[in-house]
Amino acid sequence: MLKIIGESCIKVVRFNMQRTDTRSYAALAVISTEAFAEIDANCATILHKVELDCYKGLRCNSRRTSYLLGRYAAKLALESLSGDSVSREVAVLPGIFGQPIVRGLTGLSVSISHTETLACAIAFPEEHLMAIDTENLSANKTSLMAEELTEAERKLGPELIQKVNLHACIWTAKEALSKILRTGMMTPFSLYAVETLDQDTDKNPIVELESCERLKGQYLHFSQYRFQTWIRDDSIITIALPRRTILSC
Ligand SMILES: CC(C)(COP(=O)(O)OP(=O)(O)OC[C@H]1O[C@@H](n2cnc3c(N)ncnc32)[C@H](O)[C@@H]1OP(=O)(O)O)[C@@H](O)C(=O)NCCC(=O)NCCS
C-alpha cells in the first residue's frame, strides 16, 4: 500500500456510480498540505522515475508541494479504485494541455486539483468522464470569483447559504467542467455557465466529508453534466460528472 501518513491528514473513499443499467466505481483522495514533509521524505517510493525527475527539477516551493501531493492523491485514488497496489511503475504524466494521463494502469483516468492547504484527486473509469476542482475560501479569491459571475448566476442558490460560498461553488463547477472538456479556462467563462444551484439533500456518498455543507447543480450549455459540491471550513471541493450518474456509498 502507498499509504504512509496519518488518518487526520489523508482521506480516501471509494464510491458507487449508478446509471440506468450499469454500475461502476470511483475513488476520491484528499490530502492536507501538513503531510508534505512526510510524503516528501518518501517521494522516491511514490513517484515514477519520470515524475521524480520532474519533481526534482521544480524550483518553486508551492509547485513542489502541489505536484507531489497531487500525484500522491492521484495514486491513492487509483489504488483504492483498482483494489491493487499501485507501484512506482504507474505514472501520472501531463498531456499536451496539462491534462493528467495515467500510464501503467489500463482503463483508468484521474483528475487532480490543489490549493495552499490541500490536494485532491478522483480516479474513475476512463469511459465515465469526471473531474474535480478545489479552492480556498479566502476573501481575495472569492471576490475575484464573484466578478466572473453572469447576471443569471448572481440570482442562483438557496437563500441560507453565504454568497461567498455560492460564488466559489459556481467557480469550481466551471473549472471542473473545463477539466472534463480538457480546455481549461482558456475558453470564455460564460460557456461553462451554471444554470441551477441547489442545496444537496441526497444521501452523501462521501462519508469522510459528511459534516459539510453540500450543493448541487447543472450547466446551461452542457446538459449532459452536473456537479456536486462539498464545503467545509475554508475549503470547497466540486466534482463534475455525467448528469444521470447517481453517487452512493
Ligand atoms: C486546468 C486549469 C483550469 C486548472 O486550474 P487551477 O486552478 O490552475 O489548478 P488546479 O489545482 O485546480 O488543477 C491543476 C490540475 O489540473 C489538471 N489539468 C491541467 N490542465 C488540464 C486540462 N487542460 N484538462 C484537464 N485537467 C488539467 C492537472 O492535473 C493539474 O495538476 P498537475 O499540474 O499537478 O498535474 C487551469 O490550469 C487552466 O485553465 N489551464 C489551461 C491550460 C491550457 O489550456 N494550456 C495550453 C495552452 S498554453
The ligand as an SDF file (V2000), in Angstrom:
LIG
                    3D

 48 50  0  0  0  0  0  0  0  0999 V2000
   -6.8740   23.3900  -15.9850 C   0  0  0  0  0  0  0  0  0  0  0  0
   -6.9730   24.6010  -15.0680 C   0  0  0  0  0  0  0  0  0  0  0  0
   -8.4220   25.0810  -15.0800 C   0  0  0  0  0  0  0  0  0  0  0  0
   -6.5660   24.1550  -13.6660 C   0  0  0  0  0  0  0  0  0  0  0  0
   -6.9750   25.0770  -12.6910 O   0  0  0  0  0  0  0  0  0  0  0  0
   -6.0640   25.6000  -11.4930 P   0  0  0  0  0  0  0  0  0  0  0  0
   -6.9710   26.2740  -10.5300 O   0  0  0  0  0  0  0  0  0  0  0  0
   -4.9410   26.3440  -12.0720 O   0  0  0  0  0  0  0  0  0  0  0  0
   -5.4160   24.3620  -10.8290 O   0  0  0  0  0  0  0  0  0  0  0  0
   -5.9850   23.1030  -10.0430 P   0  0  0  0  0  0  0  0  0  0  0  0
   -5.0910   22.9050   -8.9030 O   0  0  0  0  0  0  0  0  0  0  0  0
   -7.4500   23.1310   -9.7870 O   0  0  0  0  0  0  0  0  0  0  0  0
   -5.7580   21.9310  -11.1180 O   0  0  0  0  0  0  0  0  0  0  0  0
   -4.4830   21.6580  -11.5720 C   0  0  0  0  0  0  0  0  0  0  0  0
   -4.5290   20.3170  -12.2320 C   0  0  0  0  0  0  0  0  0  0  0  0
   -5.4280   20.3490  -13.3290 O   0  0  0  0  0  0  0  0  0  0  0  0
   -5.0030   19.3700  -14.2660 C   0  0  0  0  0  0  0  0  0  0  0  0
   -5.0600   19.9970  -15.5720 N   0  0  0  0  0  0  0  0  0  0  0  0
   -4.2350   20.9370  -16.0870 C   0  0  0  0  0  0  0  0  0  0  0  0
   -4.6280   21.2480  -17.3380 N   0  0  0  0  0  0  0  0  0  0  0  0
   -5.7150   20.4890  -17.6080 C   0  0  0  0  0  0  0  0  0  0  0  0
   -6.5560   20.3530  -18.7410 C   0  0  0  0  0  0  0  0  0  0  0  0
   -6.3500   21.0720  -19.8660 N   0  0  0  0  0  0  0  0  0  0  0  0
   -7.5710   19.4730  -18.6750 N   0  0  0  0  0  0  0  0  0  0  0  0
   -7.8000   18.7360  -17.5610 C   0  0  0  0  0  0  0  0  0  0  0  0
   -7.0220   18.8190  -16.4410 N   0  0  0  0  0  0  0  0  0  0  0  0
   -5.9940   19.6900  -16.4850 C   0  0  0  0  0  0  0  0  0  0  0  0
   -3.5950   18.9500  -13.8870 C   0  0  0  0  0  0  0  0  0  0  0  0
   -3.6400   17.6330  -13.3640 O   0  0  0  0  0  0  0  0  0  0  0  0
   -3.2020   19.9530  -12.8340 C   0  0  0  0  0  0  0  0  0  0  0  0
   -2.4040   19.4250  -11.8090 O   0  0  0  0  0  0  0  0  0  0  0  0
   -0.8860   18.9900  -12.0760 P   0  0  0  0  0  0  0  0  0  0  0  0
   -0.3060   20.0370  -12.9620 O   0  0  0  0  0  0  0  0  0  0  0  0
   -0.2930   18.9210  -10.7240 O   0  0  0  0  0  0  0  0  0  0  0  0
   -1.0000   17.6530  -12.7710 O   0  0  0  0  0  0  0  0  0  0  0  0
   -6.0500   25.7610  -15.4900 C   0  0  0  0  0  0  0  0  0  0  0  0
   -4.7280   25.4150  -15.2260 O   0  0  0  0  0  0  0  0  0  0  0  0
   -6.1580   26.1120  -16.9620 C   0  0  0  0  0  0  0  0  0  0  0  0
   -7.0330   26.8310  -17.3810 O   0  0  0  0  0  0  0  0  0  0  0  0
   -5.2690   25.6300  -17.7960 N   0  0  0  0  0  0  0  0  0  0  0  0
   -5.2660   25.8920  -19.2270 C   0  0  0  0  0  0  0  0  0  0  0  0
   -4.1700   25.0800  -19.7750 C   0  0  0  0  0  0  0  0  0  0  0  0
   -4.0620   25.1290  -21.2520 C   0  0  0  0  0  0  0  0  0  0  0  0
   -5.0290   25.0060  -21.9800 O   0  0  0  0  0  0  0  0  0  0  0  0
   -2.8150   25.2710  -21.6820 N   0  0  0  0  0  0  0  0  0  0  0  0
   -2.4630   25.1600  -23.0410 C   0  0  0  0  0  0  0  0  0  0  0  0
   -2.3180   26.4430  -23.7510 C   0  0  0  0  0  0  0  0  0  0  0  0
   -0.9770   27.3790  -23.1580 S   0  0  0  0  0  0  0  0  0  0  0  0
  1  2  1  0
  2  3  1  0
  2  4  1  0
  2 36  1  0
  4  5  1  0
  5  6  1  0
  6  7  2  0
  6  8  1  0
  6  9  1  0
  9 10  1  0
 10 11  2  0
 10 12  1  0
 10 13  1  0
 13 14  1  0
 14 15  1  0
 15 16  1  0
 15 30  1  0
 16 17  1  0
 17 18  1  0
 17 28  1  0
 18 19  1  0
 18 27  1  0
 19 20  2  0
 20 21  1  0
 21 22  1  0
 21 27  2  0
 22 23  1  0
 22 24  2  0
 24 25  1  0
 25 26  2  0
 26 27  1  0
 28 29  1  0
 28 30  1  0
 30 31  1  0
 31 32  1  0
 32 33  2  0
 32 34  1  0
 32 35  1  0
 36 37  1  0
 36 38  1  0
 38 39  2  0
 38 40  1  0
 40 41  1  0
 41 42  1  0
 42 43  1  0
 43 44  2  0
 43 45  1  0
 45 46  1  0
 46 47  1  0
 47 48  1  0
M  END
$$$$
